[in-house]
């Protein structure tokens, strides 16, 4: 039984950021009976939302006007902050009194806390609710969603999160879900780089990469990359998982910076962050994260 002020269909949801993840997530909200007013600077993304039954808006502020909740699914927290508070038509100024921001991007937790304080000062609520699972699970509506924030704010959004996710984990106060997301992605990135490096060393020695993958997957080296990425995206050189290397690099940096802010020595996260940064510089801003393997290949003299 939803709480009295819980947001349920057919409420209007403003959706800002209709990219690889945002567009299918908006589609799940529509399928659940919510009205979605969406904005993205990319015209094709707006057209795709309209084609699937949403309302394409000319600005983010227009998408937010009249909405019970606004979802941001943007590259990073700096962009979220500028969309919410900056420019000529800030979203925060367009939101209804008492409306809530559901910040679903993978953003930096300390910046999310400070955004929360700024929004509270103008009477707006916020939860951070980043997701795990990638494009495939966004399309299927089976994402894992972490959610942080005040208990009464979280109590308003379960129907919205359930439309997009199969599992929702409450992590604590505002920013805690963003911290958890960055730390998860750091661990995932470290596993990706280790697996790709090991397969390349093995191949140089004469091992078959496909056989290596099969053995890793029944051995203690098994991880998400060995199970779900090596054969699907890397050994076949498709490199088209849908998760950008720039985003992965940002996430590792958030985890490493969090350690610094907490005075926690975390040398391996810094090493992984520096490796990802060098790979990104080499491969360019549009590279898929699985292309760290291509970068490893280029290192061979
Ligand atoms: P994306 O680059 O495909 O989408 C981001 C969208 O934001 C783009 O369509 C872009 O045009 C739009 N945008 C940029 N600046 C904007 C602005 N000022 N106003 C409105 N829209 C703006 O990225 P994505 O893969 O959809 O990822 C979105 C977020 O989700 C990121 O924080 C990412 O780290 C996270 N994430 C991605 C995945 C994945 O597998 N792709 C998985 C989990 C989490």
Boltz pocket constraint, residues with backbone or C-beta under 6 A from the ligand:
constraints:
  - pocket:
      binder: B
      contacts: [[A, 16], [A, 17], [A, 18], [A, 19], [A, 20], [A, 21], [A, 22], [A, 39], [A, 40], [A, 41], [A, 42], [A, 45], [A, 60], [A, 73], [A, 74], [A, 75], [A, 76], [A, 79], [A, 83], [A, 104], [A, 105], [A, 106], [A, 107], [A, 131], [A, 132], [A, 133], [A, 134], [A, 135], [A, 241], [A, 242], [A, 243], [A, 244], [A, 247], [A, 248]]
      max_distance: 6.0
